[in-house]
Amino acid sequence: MNASAGAYLLSMVRNKIALFFTFAFPLLFIVLFGLLFGGPGHMDQLAAGVLDWGVGNAAMFGVAYTIVQWRRDDLLRLVRTTPTPVTSLLSGWFAVVLGIAVAQAALFLGVSLLPVFGLTVPFPGVALLPVVLLFGCLAFFAMGVVVGRVASNPDAVGAIANCVMIPMAFLSGSFYPLELAPHWMTVVSRFLPLRYLNDATRTVLTGQYDLVAPLSALLGFAVLFGAIGLRTFKWADNG
């Protein structure tokens, strides 16, 4: 782990609010909705949706908040004076984001697998889930880099991330099947990365492994937002 990744991880561990919304808040959704609506045939949809929403939110918020905070504290300006390219800096942060996503998945699925909730996952699905999380984290991490460019201060990061992730969760079928949604919502969901992360996660959790389409879509979002983020990356508030 390089120094930037270690600093990123330390800042996440020290941020109690970020830890709550990364682990505890989505877990509350799983427990509450699982007790109300869980059971065979329903828990796989619910667990996947809440997991994906939690992973996407953590990936986007974490990198955006760190970019804004480091830029505000002139840490990015110091990094720029070293031979470290922005891609190396971001790749170190991404490694931490992916590790957090795997930890989220282990926690959320571990709870969902309890007999009271009734989730069952075939072993190949467990083995393929980290691959799905890799593509999902890439897409939302790239979006977070863009949010970090737009946000003017750390408080704005939370506001922007919530304005993006909360509507996306409902429009992408994180909390209910899109098959039950109006047609217009299904159409809108095709332009949202969370829709494809939900599709991929639910595919592996239900023992189906046709991942080419959703993972390709997630990679496309990652390339699009990654290109925008790198092109517009801002090392300091004044330039």
C-alpha positions in Angstrom: 0.0 0.0 0.0 1.5 3.4 -1.0 1.5 6.4 1.3 -1.5 8.0 -0.4 -3.6 4.9 0.1 -2.5 4.6 3.7 -3.5 8.3 4.3 -6.8 7.7 2.6 -7.6 4.6 4.7 -6.6 6.5 7.9 -8.9 9.4 7.0 -11.8 7.0 6.4 -11.2 5.2 9.7 -11.1 8.4 11.6 -14.3 9.8 10.0 -17.0 8.3 12.2 -19.8 9.7 10.2 -18.4 8.2 7.0 -18.0 4.9 8.7 -21.7 5.0 9.9 -23.0 5.7 6.4 -20.6 3.2 4.9 -21.5 0.2 7.1 -24.2 0.8 9.8 -26.7 2.8 7.8 -27.1 0.3 4.9 -27.1 -2.5 7.4 -30.1 -0.9 9.1 -31.9 -1.0 5.8 -31.1 -4.7 5.3 -32.3 -5.6 8.8 -35.5 -3.5 8.6 -36.5 -4.4 5.1 -35.4 -7.9 5.6 -37.7 -8.4 8.6 -40.6 -6.8 6.8 -40.2 -8.1 3.2 -37.5 -10.7 3.3 -37.7 -14.4 2.7 -36.9 -16.8 -0.2 -37.2 -15.0 -3.6 -37.1 -11.5 -2.1 -34.0 -11.3 0.0 -31.6 -11.7 -3.0 -33.2 -8.6 -4.6 -33.1 -6.6 -1.4 -29.6 -7.6 -0.3 -28.2 -6.9 -3.7 -29.9 -3.5 -4.0 -28.8 -2.3 -0.6 -25.3 -3.6 -1.0 -24.9 -1.9 -4.4 -26.3 1.4 -3.1 -23.9 1.3 -0.1 -20.9 0.4 -2.2 -21.6 3.0 -4.8 -22.3 5.7 -2.2 -19.1 4.9 -0.3 -17.0 4.9 -3.4 -18.3 8.2 -4.7 -18.4 10.0 -1.4 -15.0 8.7 -0.2 -12.9 9.9 -3.1 -14.8 13.1 -3.6 -14.5 14.1 0.1 -10.8 13.3 0.1 -10.1 15.3 -3.1 -11.8 18.3 -1.7 -10.3 18.0 1.7 -6.8 17.5 0.4 -7.2 20.3 -2.1 -8.4 22.6 0.7 -5.5 21.6 2.9 -3.0 22.1 0.1 -2.0 18.5 0.2 -2.7 18.0 -3.4 -0.5 20.9 -4.2 2.3 19.2 -2.3 1.7 15.9 -4.2 1.9 17.8 -7.5 5.5 18.9 -6.6 6.5 15.2 -6.5 6.9 12.8 -9.4 3.6 11.2 -8.4 1.1 11.3 -11.3 -2.6 11.8 -10.6 -3.2 8.2 -11.9 -0.9 6.8 -9.2 -2.6 8.8 -6.5 -6.1 7.8 -7.5 -5.1 4.1 -8.0 -3.9 4.0 -4.4 -7.2 5.4 -3.2 -9.1 3.0 -5.4 -7.4 0.0 -3.8 -8.8 1.2 -0.5 -12.2 1.8 -1.9 -12.3 -1.8 -3.3 -11.2 -3.2 0.0 -14.0 -1.3 1.8 -16.5 -2.6 -0.8 -15.4 -6.2 -0.1 -15.8 -5.6 3.6 -19.2 -4.1 3.1 -20.2 -7.2 1.0 -19.0 -9.6 3.7 -20.9 -7.7 6.4 -24.2 -7.2 4.5 -24.3 -10.7 3.0 -23.2 -12.3 6.3 -26.3 -10.7 8.0 -28.6 -11.5 5.1 -27.6 -15.2 5.2 -28.9 -15.5 8.7 -31.9 -17.9 8.8 -34.2 -15.1 9.9 -33.7 -13.4 6.5 -33.5 -16.4 4.3 -30.9 -15.5 1.8 -29.0 -18.3 0.0 -26.1 -17.7 -2.3 -24.4 -20.4 -4.4 -20.6 -20.6 -4.0 -19.8 -19.5 -7.6 -21.8 -16.3 -6.9 -19.7 -15.6 -3.8 -16.5 -16.1 -5.9 -17.7 -13.8 -8.7 -19.0 -11.0 -6.4 -15.6 -9.3 -6.0 -15.3 -9.1 -9.8 -18.7 -7.3 -9.9 -17.6 -5.0 -7.1 -14.4 -4.2 -9.0 -16.4 -2.9 -12.0 -19.0 -1.2 -9.8 -16.3 0.6 -7.7 -14.6 1.7 -10.9 -17.7 3.4 -12.1 -18.7 5.1 -8.9 -15.1 6.0 -8.0 -14.8 7.8 -11.4 -18.0 9.6 -10.7 -16.6 10.6 -7.3 -13.5 12.2 -9.0 -15.9 14.4 -11.0 -17.9 15.3 -7.9 -14.6 16.2 -6.2 -13.9 18.6 -9.0 -17.3 20.2 -8.8 -17.7 20.5 -5.0 -16.3 23.6 -3.5 -16.0 22.4 0.1 -16.4 19.1 2.1 -20.0 19.9 3.1 -20.9 20.3 -0.6 -19.7 16.8 -1.2 -22.3 15.2 0.9 -25.0 17.3 -0.6 -24.0 16.5 -4.2 -23.5 12.8 -3.4 -26.9 12.5 -1.8 -28.6 14.4 -4.7 -27.0 11.8 -7.0 -27.3 8.6 -5.1 -30.7 8.8 -3.4 -32.7 9.4 -6.6 -30.5 6.9 -8.4 -31.3 4.2 -5.8 -35.0 4.5 -6.4 -34.7 4.9 -10.2 -32.4 1.9 -10.5 -34.5 -0.6 -8.6 -32.2 -0.9 -5.6 -35.1 -1.3 -3.2 -37.7 -2.9 -5.4 -37.8 -4.8 -8.7 -37.8 -2.6 -11.8 -40.3 -5.1 -13.3 -42.9 -3.5 -11.0 -41.9 0.1 -11.9 -43.5 2.3 -14.6 -42.1 2.0 -18.1 -40.5 5.5 -18.0 -38.5 4.5 -14.9 -37.2 1.5 -16.7 -36.0 3.6 -19.6 -34.4 6.2 -17.3 -32.6 3.4 -15.4 -30.7 2.4 -18.5 -28.7 5.6 -18.2 -27.7 5.0 -14.6 -24.7 2.9 -13.5 -26.4 1.6 -10.4 -29.0 -0.2 -12.6 -26.2 -2.3 -14.1 -24.5 -2.9 -10.8 -27.8 -4.1 -9.4 -28.2 -6.4 -12.4 -24.8 -7.9 -12.1 -25.0 -8.4 -8.3 -28.5 -10.0 -8.5 -27.2 -12.2 -11.3 -24.4 -13.8 -9.3 -26.5 -14.0 -6.1 -29.2 -16.0 -7.9 -26.8 -18.4 -9.5 -26.8 -16.9 -13.0 -23.6 -15.7 -14.4 -24.3 -13.8 -17.6 -22.3 -10.7 -16.7 -21.1 -9.5 -20.0 -23.8 -6.8 -20.6 -23.9 -5.3 -17.1 -20.1 -5.3 -16.6 -19.5 -3.8 -20.0 -22.0 -1.0 -19.1 -20.2 -0.3 -15.8 -16.8 -0.2 -17.6 -18.3 2.3 -20.1 -19.4 4.6 -17.3 -16.0 4.2 -15.6 -14.2 5.2 -18.8 -16.6 8.2 -19.4 -16.4 9.7 -16.0 -12.8 8.7 -15.5 -11.9 10.7 -18.7 -13.9 13.7 -17.5 -12.4 13.5 -14.0 -8.8 13.2 -15.2 -9.2 15.9 -17.8 -10.6 18.4 -15.3 -8.7 17.4 -12.2 -8.0 20.4 -10.0 -4.9 20.3 -7.8 -5.6 23.5 -5.9 -8.6 25.8 -5.2 -7.1 28.6 -7.2 -6.1 26.6 -10.2 
